[in-house]
């Protein structure tokens, strides 16, 4: 009797397991089928249309040549489908282009060069492995040679206006030499000496005929791809509202002609240390020593409430009061313990 019951119980359990596995397999199969259907009907990856004609700095790019077209196509694909990075660059461009564009125009540099810091640094204050720094990725020797102040307290490679002016000076020298903006752009990446050497050895006079290192070989195509995407955002799938963009805040300037300690200086001007550094990234230390006859100009936001909640001072004072109160309690406790 017991054996029969055991057998029946085992059979029942086995039937349940088989049934559950069958149902699960049906559900799983249905889930996969639904996923496949949705995937095929919704998911799309498109190739990018390469334009029939395109220019950089007014110069025609020979995209009728197979290798040129494929190199440009690669950069268009990379920058279109690396969406997070490109969206961030589009947001930042609204903040920094209005600063860069007038300086380029004043110096006779084609506006297309505003895309150079986009590909050089991504509008970040980065330092390259070769120690080039700032939006325009300027080497220390180049910066000092171009009149930028670079020392333990100050690094004007991070001063956007001054760094942009130095970049303009370099590009104008390069254009005077090559009479070609594309070669001027390439020289910004590889240097005029290296570019001269490659042109001489390979016996050509065009960037598009040169075989260069990978970075410089991509350089102009990256510039052109970014220009194409920024100027035709919707065609590349980018839809940003004005409120999505990073706007340039309204600022005012303060002339400093004596030594200052930045934390105290910040509070005296209605902001904090973080805001001082945010608007003046060229300041390296928490202080600024000013030699006699010298002066610096600092920027601060007009609308300080957008960057600094002034009630923080009150909160900070309350924290100090709590600490003092806790110390008093601790002293009282110690007195009681002593007694």
TISE-198039 format. One record per residue (C-alpha): x, y, z; residue number from 1. Coordinates in pm, 1 decimal, always signed. Example, Ala and Ser with C-alpha at 12.3 -4.5 7.8 and 13.67 -1.06 7.14 Angstrom:
2
(atom (+1230.0, -450.0, +780.0), 1),
(atom (+1367.0, -106.0, +714.0), 2),
//
This chain:
339
(atom (+0.0, +0.0, +0.0), 1),
(atom (+274.0, +242.9, +99.2), 2),
(atom (+464.9, +159.8, -214.8), 3),
(atom (+160.3, +237.1, -431.1), 4),
(atom (+107.0, +569.8, -256.3), 5),
(atom (+472.0, +659.0, -299.9), 6),
(atom (+454.1, +570.3, -670.2), 7),
(atom (+138.9, +777.6, -722.6), 8),
(atom (+288.1, +1072.3, -538.6), 9),
(atom (+605.0, +1057.9, -747.5), 10),
(atom (+399.4, +1033.4, -1065.8), 11),
(atom (+190.6, +1336.8, -965.4), 12),
(atom (+497.8, +1544.8, -883.7), 13),
(atom (+662.6, +1444.5, -1209.9), 14),
(atom (+351.9, +1537.5, -1407.6), 15),
(atom (+342.2, +1879.0, -1244.2), 16),
(atom (+708.4, +1940.7, -1324.5), 17),
(atom (+663.9, +1833.3, -1686.2), 18),
(atom (+356.1, +2056.1, -1718.8), 19),
(atom (+536.2, +2356.7, -1569.4), 20),
(atom (+832.9, +2306.6, -1798.7), 21),
(atom (+599.7, +2282.6, -2097.1), 22),
(atom (+410.1, +2597.8, -2000.7), 23),
(atom (+735.5, +2781.1, -1927.9), 24),
(atom (+874.8, +2682.2, -2265.3), 25),
(atom (+558.6, +2807.9, -2435.8), 26),
(atom (+571.9, +3137.7, -2240.4), 27),
(atom (+942.6, +3173.3, -2308.0), 28),
(atom (+894.7, +3100.2, -2675.7), 29),
(atom (+612.2, +3355.8, -2693.6), 30),
(atom (+827.3, +3613.8, -2513.8), 31),
(atom (+1113.0, +3559.3, -2760.2), 32),
(atom (+874.2, +3580.3, -3053.6), 33),
(atom (+728.2, +3907.9, -2924.8), 34),
(atom (+1074.9, +4049.2, -2866.3), 35),
(atom (+1186.4, +3950.1, -3215.5), 36),
(atom (+874.3, +4106.1, -3365.5), 37),
(atom (+921.0, +4432.3, -3174.5), 38),
(atom (+1292.7, +4438.0, -3251.6), 39),
(atom (+1238.2, +4392.9, -3622.8), 40),
(atom (+957.8, +4648.5, -3639.4), 41),
(atom (+1109.5, +4919.9, -3417.4), 42),
(atom (+1489.3, +4900.4, -3418.0), 43),
(atom (+1670.6, +5073.0, -3702.0), 44),
(atom (+2031.5, +5158.4, -3776.6), 45),
(atom (+2080.6, +5376.4, -4081.9), 46),
(atom (+2391.9, +5458.7, -4274.6), 47),
(atom (+2471.0, +5830.1, -4290.9), 48),
(atom (+2420.7, +6014.8, -4618.5), 49),
(atom (+2752.7, +6159.8, -4728.6), 50),
(atom (+2694.9, +6496.8, -4897.8), 51),
(atom (+2779.5, +6537.1, -5263.7), 52),
(atom (+2986.0, +6846.4, -5190.2), 53),
(atom (+3122.6, +6978.5, -4864.6), 54),
(atom (+3371.6, +7248.4, -4770.1), 55),
(atom (+3599.0, +7322.1, -4478.3), 56),
(atom (+3697.9, +7685.6, -4423.9), 57),
(atom (+3575.3, +7758.7, -4776.2), 58),
(atom (+3795.1, +7489.4, -4933.4), 59),
(atom (+3631.9, +7202.8, -5123.9), 60),
(atom (+3695.1, +6854.6, -4985.0), 61),
(atom (+3753.9, +6602.3, -5268.1), 62),
(atom (+3495.6, +6346.1, -5153.1), 63),
(atom (+3464.5, +6216.0, -5510.1), 64),
(atom (+3779.6, +6019.0, -5419.7), 65),
(atom (+3703.8, +5681.8, -5262.2), 66),
(atom (+3946.8, +5702.3, -4968.6), 67),
(atom (+3838.7, +6057.1, -4880.2), 68),
(atom (+3469.9, +5967.5, -4887.4), 69),
(atom (+3523.6, +5660.0, -4669.5), 70),
(atom (+3727.0, +5852.5, -4411.6), 71),
(atom (+3460.6, +6120.2, -4384.6), 72),
(atom (+3189.0, +5854.2, -4371.2), 73),
(atom (+3367.1, +5689.9, -4077.5), 74),
(atom (+3378.8, +6011.9, -3876.3), 75),
(atom (+3015.0, +6090.5, -3953.4), 76),
(atom (+2915.5, +5743.9, -3830.6), 77),
(atom (+3130.5, +5757.9, -3517.4), 78),
(atom (+3005.0, +6099.4, -3411.1), 79),
(atom (+2641.9, +6035.8, -3505.2), 80),
(atom (+2611.7, +5705.4, -3324.0), 81),
(atom (+2818.9, +5802.9, -3019.9), 82),
(atom (+2503.2, +5987.4, -2924.4), 83),
(atom (+2575.8, +6068.3, -2560.7), 84),
(atom (+2905.0, +6238.5, -2642.1), 85),
(atom (+2768.8, +6431.6, -2939.4), 86),
(atom (+2459.4, +6547.9, -2750.1), 87),
(atom (+2686.1, +6678.4, -2474.3), 88),
(atom (+2901.8, +6861.3, -2729.1), 89),
(atom (+2593.4, +7019.2, -2885.7), 90),
(atom (+2480.9, +7137.1, -2543.7), 91),
(atom (+2823.3, +7284.4, -2462.8), 92),
(atom (+2860.2, +7448.3, -2803.1), 93),
(atom (+2582.8, +7694.5, -2721.5), 94),
(atom (+2784.4, +7813.6, -2420.2), 95),
(atom (+3127.2, +7842.3, -2579.1), 96),
(atom (+3073.1, +7927.0, -2946.3), 97),
(atom (+2955.0, +8283.0, -2865.0), 98),
(atom (+3291.1, +8342.0, -2694.1), 99),
(atom (+3505.4, +8177.6, -2962.6), 100),
(atom (+3335.0, +8303.6, -3279.0), 101),
(atom (+3403.9, +8680.5, -3234.2), 102),
(atom (+3772.3, +8613.7, -3160.4), 103),
(atom (+3806.9, +8401.2, -3474.9), 104),
(atom (+3633.9, +8670.7, -3681.1), 105),
(atom (+3848.8, +8948.6, -3535.1), 106),
(atom (+4160.6, +8756.0, -3637.4), 107),
(atom (+4045.0, +8661.5, -3986.0), 108),
(atom (+4017.4, +8290.3, -3902.8), 109),
(atom (+3733.7, +8100.7, -4080.2), 110),
(atom (+3445.1, +8025.5, -3846.2), 111),
(atom (+3479.8, +7651.8, -3913.6), 112),
(atom (+3775.2, +7649.5, -3673.3), 113),
(atom (+3532.6, +7684.3, -3383.4), 114),
(atom (+3494.7, +7306.1, -3415.3), 115),
(atom (+3862.1, +7255.8, -3336.9), 116),
(atom (+3828.6, +7270.4, -2955.5), 117),
(atom (+3527.9, +7038.8, -2983.8), 118),
(atom (+3745.2, +6761.2, -3123.8), 119),
(atom (+4061.5, +6857.8, -2934.9), 120),
(atom (+3916.8, +6853.4, -2584.2), 121),
(atom (+3540.4, +6810.9, -2601.4), 122),
(atom (+3520.6, +7151.3, -2430.0), 123),
(atom (+3684.9, +7000.2, -2121.8), 124),
(atom (+3986.8, +7123.4, -1928.6), 125),
(atom (+4181.4, +6808.0, -2000.7), 126),
(atom (+4554.6, +6736.4, -2008.2), 127),
(atom (+4684.6, +6517.0, -2290.4), 128),
(atom (+4956.0, +6252.3, -2247.9), 129),
(atom (+5193.5, +6506.4, -2406.5), 130),
(atom (+5085.8, +6761.4, -2137.9), 131),
(atom (+4889.1, +6982.8, -2373.6), 132),
(atom (+4616.2, +7155.9, -2172.2), 133),
(atom (+4288.2, +7342.2, -2196.3), 134),
(atom (+4014.5, +7357.3, -2457.7), 135),
(atom (+4267.3, +7429.0, -2732.5), 136),
(atom (+4521.5, +7172.3, -2604.7), 137),
(atom (+4819.7, +7407.0, -2587.7), 138),
(atom (+5167.1, +7287.8, -2488.2), 139),
(atom (+5339.1, +7479.0, -2208.0), 140),
(atom (+5627.6, +7599.8, -2427.2), 141),
(atom (+5384.0, +7712.8, -2697.1), 142),
(atom (+5171.8, +7890.7, -2440.4), 143),
(atom (+5463.1, +8076.9, -2284.4), 144),
(atom (+5604.3, +8157.6, -2628.2), 145),
(atom (+5267.1, +8301.0, -2723.5), 146),
(atom (+5249.4, +8527.7, -2420.2), 147),
(atom (+5034.8, +8319.9, -2185.1), 148),
(atom (+5121.9, +8325.6, -1817.1), 149),
(atom (+5191.2, +7973.7, -1690.0), 150),
(atom (+5331.5, +7924.9, -1341.4), 151),
(atom (+5243.2, +7764.6, -1006.3), 152),
(atom (+4953.7, +8007.7, -947.5), 153),
(atom (+4817.9, +8077.3, -1294.7), 154),
(atom (+4776.6, +7877.4, -1615.7), 155),
(atom (+4621.5, +8089.1, -1888.9), 156),
(atom (+4585.3, +7790.3, -2120.7), 157),
(atom (+4259.3, +7751.8, -1926.2), 158),
(atom (+4161.6, +8112.8, -1995.7), 159),
(atom (+3930.7, +8063.2, -2294.3), 160),
(atom (+3961.4, +8407.3, -2449.7), 161),
(atom (+4340.5, +8422.0, -2420.1), 162),
(atom (+4388.0, +8062.4, -2534.0), 163),
(atom (+4161.4, +8123.9, -2834.9), 164),
(atom (+4367.7, +8428.5, -2928.5), 165),
(atom (+4687.8, +8225.1, -2912.3), 166),
(atom (+4528.8, +7955.5, -3133.1), 167),
(atom (+4433.8, +8226.7, -3383.8), 168),
(atom (+4791.6, +8357.0, -3388.3), 169),
(atom (+4919.8, +8007.8, -3461.9), 170),
(atom (+4663.6, +7936.6, -3735.1), 171),
(atom (+4736.6, +8267.7, -3907.1), 172),
(atom (+5111.1, +8192.6, -3909.2), 173),
(atom (+5039.6, +7849.4, -4048.6), 174),
(atom (+4807.8, +7982.9, -4319.3), 175),
(atom (+5063.6, +8240.9, -4426.1), 176),
(atom (+5307.9, +7953.8, -4473.6), 177),
(atom (+5082.7, +7701.0, -4651.9), 178),
(atom (+4816.6, +7925.7, -4811.2), 179),
(atom (+4577.3, +7641.1, -4727.5), 180),
(atom (+4340.7, +7621.8, -4427.8), 181),
(atom (+4324.7, +7242.8, -4434.5), 182),
(atom (+4702.0, +7217.4, -4396.4), 183),
(atom (+4685.5, +7487.0, -4127.3), 184),
(atom (+4435.7, +7269.5, -3937.3), 185),
(atom (+4657.4, +6962.0, -3976.2), 186),
(atom (+4959.9, +7158.2, -3856.4), 187),
(atom (+4771.6, +7250.2, -3538.8), 188),
(atom (+4764.9, +6880.3, -3455.0), 189),
(atom (+5103.2, +6761.7, -3579.9), 190),
(atom (+5307.9, +7082.4, -3575.4), 191),
(atom (+5448.4, +7274.3, -3870.1), 192),
(atom (+5787.9, +7103.7, -3847.8), 193),
(atom (+5644.3, +6752.7, -3872.5), 194),
(atom (+5399.6, +6857.0, -4142.8), 195),
(atom (+5680.3, +7015.3, -4347.6), 196),
(atom (+5882.7, +6696.1, -4317.7), 197),
(atom (+5593.6, +6478.3, -4437.9), 198),
(atom (+5512.7, +6707.8, -4730.9), 199),
(atom (+5876.8, +6709.5, -4837.4), 200),
(atom (+5935.0, +6333.3, -4802.7), 201),
(atom (+5611.5, +6235.2, -4975.9), 202),
(atom (+5650.9, +6503.1, -5246.3), 203),
(atom (+5291.0, +6628.0, -5223.3), 204),
(atom (+5132.0, +6960.2, -5129.9), 205),
(atom (+4783.2, +6857.9, -5009.4), 206),
(atom (+4656.7, +6713.7, -4681.9), 207),
(atom (+4440.1, +6473.7, -4881.3), 208),
(atom (+4747.3, +6320.7, -5048.9), 209),
(atom (+4945.4, +6270.2, -4728.4), 210),
(atom (+4986.4, +5945.1, -4537.4), 211),
(atom (+4999.6, +6057.2, -4174.4), 212),
(atom (+4976.1, +5908.4, -3826.9), 213),
(atom (+4629.7, +5788.7, -3728.1), 214),
(atom (+4536.8, +6094.7, -3520.7), 215),
(atom (+4641.1, +6355.1, -3775.9), 216),
(atom (+4507.9, +6139.8, -4058.4), 217),
(atom (+4162.0, +6159.2, -3899.8), 218),
(atom (+4190.4, +6517.5, -3780.5), 219),
(atom (+4037.7, +6718.1, -4065.2), 220),
(atom (+3766.1, +6457.2, -4124.2), 221),
(atom (+3667.3, +6479.8, -3758.8), 222),
(atom (+3644.2, +6857.5, -3790.8), 223),
(atom (+3431.9, +6831.0, -4103.4), 224),
(atom (+3207.0, +6561.8, -3952.9), 225),
(atom (+3141.5, +6773.2, -3644.9), 226),
(atom (+3067.5, +7077.2, -3862.6), 227),
(atom (+2826.3, +6869.8, -4072.0), 228),
(atom (+2643.1, +6731.7, -3767.2), 229),
(atom (+2614.7, +7067.0, -3587.7), 230),
(atom (+2483.8, +7240.0, -3898.8), 231),
(atom (+2241.5, +6956.1, -3983.5), 232),
(atom (+2141.6, +6817.9, -3644.3), 233),
(atom (+1797.6, +6685.2, -3732.5), 234),
(atom (+1929.6, +6497.1, -4033.9), 235),
(atom (+2155.2, +6306.4, -3796.2), 236),
(atom (+1881.1, +6234.7, -3544.8), 237),
(atom (+1961.4, +6505.8, -3289.4), 238),
(atom (+1668.2, +6706.9, -3158.7), 239),
(atom (+1761.0, +6948.8, -2880.4), 240),
(atom (+1535.1, +7219.6, -2745.0), 241),
(atom (+1673.6, +7558.2, -2653.9), 242),
(atom (+1617.5, +7482.1, -2285.6), 243),
(atom (+1830.8, +7167.0, -2322.0), 244),
(atom (+2137.6, +7368.1, -2421.6), 245),
(atom (+2401.2, +7511.1, -2186.5), 246),
(atom (+2377.7, +7888.0, -2213.7), 247),
(atom (+2655.1, +8132.4, -2138.2), 248),
(atom (+2576.5, +8303.6, -1806.1), 249),
(atom (+2592.5, +8679.7, -1778.3), 250),
(atom (+2914.2, +8784.3, -1603.3), 251),
(atom (+3091.5, +9091.6, -1477.3), 252),
(atom (+3461.6, +9154.0, -1420.7), 253),
(atom (+3662.7, +9250.4, -1114.1), 254),
(atom (+4014.9, +9388.0, -1144.0), 255),
(atom (+4252.9, +9253.8, -879.6), 256),
(atom (+4580.9, +9441.3, -819.6), 257),
(atom (+4678.7, +9308.1, -475.7), 258),
(atom (+4717.4, +8970.4, -309.9), 259),
(atom (+4394.7, +8785.8, -235.4), 260),
(atom (+4288.5, +8467.5, -59.3), 261),
(atom (+4019.1, +8321.1, -282.4), 262),
(atom (+3778.4, +8187.8, -19.5), 263),
(atom (+3754.7, +8523.3, +159.5), 264),
(atom (+3749.3, +8710.7, -172.0), 265),
(atom (+3463.0, +8491.4, -293.5), 266),
(atom (+3246.5, +8547.4, +14.5), 267),
(atom (+3317.9, +8920.8, +0.3), 268),
(atom (+3173.6, +8919.8, -352.1), 269),
(atom (+2863.3, +8715.6, -277.4), 270),
(atom (+2982.6, +8376.4, -403.3), 271),
(atom (+3194.6, +8088.1, -276.1), 272),
(atom (+3529.5, +7933.1, -363.7), 273),
(atom (+3377.5, +7680.7, -605.2), 274),
(atom (+3215.8, +7959.5, -809.5), 275),
(atom (+3541.8, +8154.0, -831.0), 276),
(atom (+3714.9, +7845.5, -970.2), 277),
(atom (+3427.9, +7762.6, -1204.9), 278),
(atom (+3437.4, +8103.4, -1372.4), 279),
(atom (+3816.3, +8139.8, -1356.8), 280),
(atom (+3963.4, +7793.4, -1422.2), 281),
(atom (+4302.6, +7947.6, -1495.4), 282),
(atom (+4351.6, +8004.9, -1120.7), 283),
(atom (+4552.4, +7708.3, -991.4), 284),
(atom (+4582.9, +7784.0, -620.1), 285),
(atom (+4354.3, +7896.6, -339.8), 286),
(atom (+4532.2, +8232.9, -339.4), 287),
(atom (+4658.4, +8483.6, -593.9), 288),
(atom (+4974.4, +8683.5, -533.6), 289),
(atom (+4995.4, +8998.6, -743.0), 290),
(atom (+5326.2, +9172.2, -804.6), 291),
(atom (+5347.0, +9549.5, -787.6), 292),
(atom (+5220.6, +9706.2, -1109.6), 293),
(atom (+5052.3, +9384.4, -1215.9), 294),
(atom (+4680.1, +9306.1, -1219.0), 295),
(atom (+4436.6, +9027.1, -1306.2), 296),
(atom (+4074.7, +9035.2, -1418.6), 297),
(atom (+3837.0, +8782.9, -1262.8), 298),
(atom (+3490.3, +8693.7, -1387.1), 299),
(atom (+3188.9, +8637.7, -1164.7), 300),
(atom (+2824.9, +8562.4, -1246.1), 301),
(atom (+2575.2, +8846.1, -1236.2), 302),
(atom (+2304.0, +8612.9, -1110.2), 303),
(atom (+2489.3, +8454.3, -821.5), 304),
(atom (+2177.4, +8272.5, -700.3), 305),
(atom (+2209.3, +8041.9, -1003.5), 306),
(atom (+2537.3, +7911.6, -863.5), 307),
(atom (+2541.2, +7976.4, -492.0), 308),
(atom (+2267.9, +7949.3, -229.2), 309),
(atom (+2357.4, +8225.9, +9.8), 310),
(atom (+2164.9, +8061.4, +294.3), 311),
(atom (+2452.8, +7812.2, +303.9), 312),
(atom (+2633.5, +8060.4, +526.8), 313),
(atom (+2351.2, +8033.2, +777.1), 314),
(atom (+2354.1, +7654.0, +750.7), 315),
(atom (+2729.2, +7654.6, +802.8), 316),
(atom (+2692.0, +7870.6, +1112.4), 317),
(atom (+2422.0, +7637.0, +1244.8), 318),
(atom (+2657.1, +7342.5, +1194.1), 319),
(atom (+2922.4, +7525.9, +1391.7), 320),
(atom (+2669.3, +7590.4, +1669.8), 321),
(atom (+2576.4, +7218.9, +1679.7), 322),
(atom (+2943.1, +7124.0, +1703.9), 323),
(atom (+2993.0, +7369.6, +1989.3), 324),
(atom (+2679.1, +7238.3, +2161.8), 325),
(atom (+2799.9, +6877.9, +2128.2), 326),
(atom (+3136.5, +6977.5, +2273.1), 327),
(atom (+2959.7, +7139.4, +2568.9), 328),
(atom (+2754.4, +6825.3, +2627.5), 329),
(atom (+3070.3, +6616.4, +2613.8), 330),
(atom (+3238.5, +6841.4, +2871.1), 331),
(atom (+2932.9, +6820.5, +3097.8), 332),
(atom (+2932.6, +6440.9, +3069.8), 333),
(atom (+3300.6, +6428.0, +3152.1), 334),
(atom (+3240.7, +6647.4, +3457.8), 335),
(atom (+2966.0, +6416.8, +3577.1), 336),
(atom (+3187.9, +6114.1, +3521.9), 337),
(atom (+3465.4, +6277.5, +3720.0), 338),
(atom (+3231.2, +6345.1, +4006.9), 339),
//
